[in-house]
Amino acid sequence: MTLEDAYAVQLLQMERRRAEGRTVTGHKVGLTSVAMQRLLGVSEPDYGHLLDDFVHLEHAPVPVGRFLQPRIEPEVAFVLDAPLRGPGVSVADALRAVAFVLPALEIVDSRIRDWRIGLLDTIADNASSGGVVLGSTPTPVGEVDLRRVGATLHRNAELVGTGVGGAVLGSPVTALVWLANTLGARGVTLEAGHVVLPGAVCAMVPVAAGDTVTATFAGLGSVTARFVPGDQP
């Protein structure tokens, strides 16, 4: 299987989900840390789709039965208020298209047993995207330097991760630019209203029923996810 084959498999999955009535509400960027790129032997990120049923509101119960091997990681989510299409998108172009940023927790998941994934596995599996819990405190993107935003991750009140925005390709905005230009080369536009997850600021941690996870971002607020048994809220 080639890289293009893997993205074709991902797209077939999304077409099937759209035929079932789902809608695309955004995208995610993965493999944005040097450590993950080295682990998988790549030099650039990958991307996946976000669907409407992937999105969970803060504090609403998240049923773990909807996932196979869920893990969670803190991210700064971009919410767009203008279309963004490459190629040729610059940092300034990307920032102009952003309405605000939100604290977010991405739920990553994998069909590959024990997370023994390779690059083509994760791309075909929608970049290991399972869902996202969005915070409720919007911040204008011009009011914060996302490279320097520090974050902490707590699971059941225990500190399990720390990070900084610069861990994401040097800046989360760089990931947004990469996504717009990569999708643009495939004829795809990032639409107004869409959510973009640019990549995690620290390593993912596993979650299970009964866990409560909170990510706190300096200057951006916090977001909490509460995981419950079953597959219904």
C-alpha positions as CSV (number, residue, x, y, z in Angstrom):
1,M,0.0,0.0,0.0
2,T,1.2,3.5,-0.9
3,L,0.6,6.8,0.9
4,E,-2.0,7.7,-1.8
5,D,-3.7,4.3,-1.3
6,A,-3.9,4.9,2.5
7,Y,-5.6,8.3,1.9
8,A,-7.9,6.7,-0.6
9,V,-9.0,4.2,2.0
10,Q,-9.6,7.0,4.5
11,L,-11.7,8.9,1.9
12,L,-13.8,5.8,1.2
13,Q,-14.6,5.5,4.9
14,M,-15.7,9.2,4.9
15,E,-17.8,8.7,1.8
16,R,-19.6,5.8,3.5
17,R,-20.2,7.8,6.6
18,R,-21.6,10.8,4.6
19,A,-23.9,8.3,2.8
20,E,-25.2,7.4,6.3
21,G,-26.1,11.1,7.0
22,R,-22.9,12.3,8.7
23,T,-21.3,15.6,7.8
24,V,-17.7,16.8,7.8
25,T,-17.2,19.4,10.5
26,G,-13.4,19.8,10.3
27,H,-10.1,18.1,10.1
28,K,-7.2,17.0,12.3
29,V,-3.5,17.0,11.8
30,G,-1.4,14.2,13.3
31,L,2.2,13.3,13.6
32,T,3.2,16.9,14.4
33,S,5.9,16.1,17.0
34,V,9.5,15.3,16.2
35,A,9.2,12.2,18.4
36,M,6.2,10.8,16.5
37,Q,7.7,11.5,13.1
38,R,10.9,9.7,14.1
39,L,8.9,6.8,15.5
40,L,7.1,6.3,12.2
41,G,10.0,7.3,10.0
42,V,8.3,10.3,8.4
43,S,9.2,13.9,7.9
44,E,5.8,15.5,7.6
45,P,2.4,15.2,9.3
46,D,-0.8,13.4,8.2
47,Y,-4.4,14.4,8.4
48,G,-7.9,13.0,9.0
49,H,-11.5,14.1,9.0
50,L,-13.8,15.2,11.8
51,L,-17.5,14.3,11.5
52,D,-20.4,15.8,13.3
53,D,-20.8,12.8,15.6
54,F,-17.1,13.0,16.6
55,V,-17.8,16.3,18.5
56,H,-18.6,16.2,22.2
57,L,-19.4,19.2,24.4
58,E,-17.5,19.9,27.5
59,H,-18.7,18.1,30.6
60,A,-21.2,16.0,28.6
61,P,-20.6,12.3,29.3
62,V,-18.5,10.5,26.6
63,P,-19.4,6.8,26.2
64,V,-16.2,4.7,26.0
65,G,-18.1,2.0,24.2
66,R,-18.0,4.1,21.0
67,F,-14.2,3.5,20.9
68,L,-11.8,0.6,20.7
69,Q,-8.6,1.7,22.4
70,P,-9.3,5.3,23.4
71,R,-6.5,7.7,24.3
72,I,-6.6,11.4,24.9
73,E,-4.4,14.4,24.2
74,P,-4.7,18.2,24.7
75,E,-4.8,20.5,21.7
76,V,-5.6,24.1,20.8
77,A,-8.6,23.9,18.4
78,F,-9.0,26.5,15.6
79,V,-12.5,27.5,14.6
80,L,-12.6,29.1,11.1
81,D,-14.9,32.0,10.1
82,A,-13.7,32.1,6.5
83,P,-12.8,29.5,3.9
84,L,-9.1,28.6,3.6
85,R,-7.8,26.9,0.5
86,G,-4.3,26.2,-0.7
87,P,-1.9,26.0,-2.3
88,G,-0.1,29.2,-1.4
89,V,-1.7,29.7,2.0
90,S,0.6,31.7,4.3
91,V,0.6,32.2,8.1
92,A,-1.1,35.5,7.7
93,D,-3.7,34.0,5.4
94,A,-4.4,31.2,8.0
95,L,-4.7,33.7,10.9
96,R,-7.1,35.8,9.0
97,A,-9.4,32.8,8.5
98,V,-9.5,31.9,12.2
99,A,-12.4,33.2,14.3
100,F,-11.0,32.0,17.6
101,V,-9.3,29.2,19.4
102,L,-10.6,26.8,22.0
103,P,-9.1,24.4,24.5
104,A,-9.7,20.9,23.3
105,L,-9.2,17.2,24.1
106,E,-8.8,15.0,21.1
107,I,-9.9,11.4,21.6
108,V,-7.6,9.2,19.4
109,D,-8.4,5.6,18.7
110,S,-7.0,2.8,16.6
111,R,-8.3,-0.4,14.9
112,I,-4.7,-1.8,15.1
113,R,-4.2,-4.1,18.1
114,D,-2.2,-2.6,20.9
115,W,-1.6,0.6,18.9
116,R,1.2,-1.1,16.9
117,I,0.6,1.3,14.1
118,G,2.7,2.4,11.1
119,L,2.2,5.5,8.9
120,L,-0.1,3.8,6.4
121,D,-2.2,2.2,9.1
122,T,-2.9,5.4,10.9
123,I,-3.7,7.3,7.6
124,A,-6.1,4.7,6.4
125,D,-7.7,4.7,9.9
126,N,-8.6,8.4,9.5
127,A,-5.4,9.5,11.2
128,S,-6.5,7.6,14.4
129,S,-9.2,10.1,14.9
130,G,-12.0,9.1,17.3
131,G,-13.5,12.3,18.6
132,V,-13.0,15.7,20.2
133,V,-14.2,17.4,23.3
134,L,-14.4,21.2,22.8
135,G,-14.0,23.7,25.5
136,S,-16.4,26.7,26.0
137,T,-13.9,29.6,26.3
138,P,-13.2,31.1,22.9
139,T,-10.1,33.3,22.6
140,P,-9.3,35.5,19.6
141,V,-6.2,34.1,17.9
142,G,-4.5,37.5,17.8
143,E,-4.5,37.7,21.6
144,V,-2.2,34.8,22.3
145,D,1.1,33.5,21.1
146,L,0.3,29.9,20.5
147,R,4.0,28.9,20.4
148,R,4.3,29.7,24.1
149,V,1.0,28.5,25.5
150,G,1.8,26.0,28.2
151,A,-0.6,23.1,29.0
152,T,-1.2,20.6,31.7
153,L,-3.1,17.3,31.5
154,H,-4.8,15.8,34.5
155,R,-6.6,12.4,34.7
156,N,-8.6,11.9,37.8
157,A,-6.8,14.9,39.4
158,E,-3.3,13.3,38.7
159,L,-0.9,15.2,36.5
160,V,-0.2,13.0,33.5
161,G,1.2,15.4,31.0
162,T,2.7,18.8,30.3
163,G,3.5,20.6,27.1
164,V,3.7,23.8,25.1
165,G,2.3,24.9,21.8
166,G,5.7,25.0,20.2
167,A,5.8,21.2,20.3
168,V,3.3,21.3,17.4
169,L,5.6,21.9,14.3
170,G,7.0,24.9,16.2
171,S,3.6,26.5,16.3
172,P,0.0,25.2,15.9
173,V,-0.5,27.8,13.1
174,T,2.2,26.0,11.1
175,A,0.0,22.8,11.2
176,L,-3.0,24.8,10.0
177,V,-1.0,26.2,7.1
178,W,0.3,22.7,6.2
179,L,-3.2,21.3,6.3
180,A,-4.7,24.1,4.1
181,N,-2.0,23.7,1.5
182,T,-2.0,19.9,1.5
183,L,-5.8,19.7,1.2
184,G,-5.8,22.4,-1.4
185,A,-3.5,20.3,-3.6
186,R,-6.2,17.7,-3.4
187,G,-9.0,20.2,-4.3
188,V,-10.4,20.4,-0.8
189,T,-11.2,23.7,1.0
190,L,-11.3,24.2,4.8
191,E,-14.7,25.7,5.2
192,A,-16.0,28.5,7.5
193,G,-17.3,27.0,10.7
194,H,-15.0,24.0,10.5
195,V,-12.8,23.0,13.4
196,V,-9.2,22.2,12.9
197,L,-7.1,20.2,15.5
198,P,-3.5,21.0,14.8
199,G,-1.8,18.4,16.9
200,A,-1.1,17.5,20.5
201,V,1.0,19.5,22.8
202,C,2.0,16.4,24.9
203,A,1.9,12.7,24.7
204,M,-1.5,10.9,24.6
205,V,-2.7,8.9,27.6
206,P,-5.2,6.0,27.8
207,V,-8.7,6.6,29.2
208,A,-11.4,4.2,30.5
209,A,-14.9,4.4,31.9
210,G,-15.0,6.4,35.1
211,D,-12.1,8.7,34.1
212,T,-12.3,12.5,34.2
213,V,-9.7,14.3,32.2
214,T,-8.9,18.0,32.2
215,A,-6.5,20.0,30.0
216,T,-5.6,23.5,31.2
217,F,-4.0,26.0,28.8
218,A,-2.3,29.2,30.0
219,G,-4.4,32.1,28.8
220,L,-7.0,29.9,27.1
221,G,-8.8,28.2,30.0
222,S,-9.5,24.6,30.4
223,V,-11.6,21.7,29.0
224,T,-12.9,18.6,30.8
225,A,-14.0,15.2,29.5
226,R,-15.9,12.7,31.5
227,F,-15.9,9.1,30.3
228,V,-18.8,6.7,31.1
229,P,-19.5,3.1,30.4
230,G,-21.5,1.9,27.4
231,D,-22.1,3.4,23.9
232,Q,-24.8,5.9,24.8
233,P,-24.5,9.2,26.8
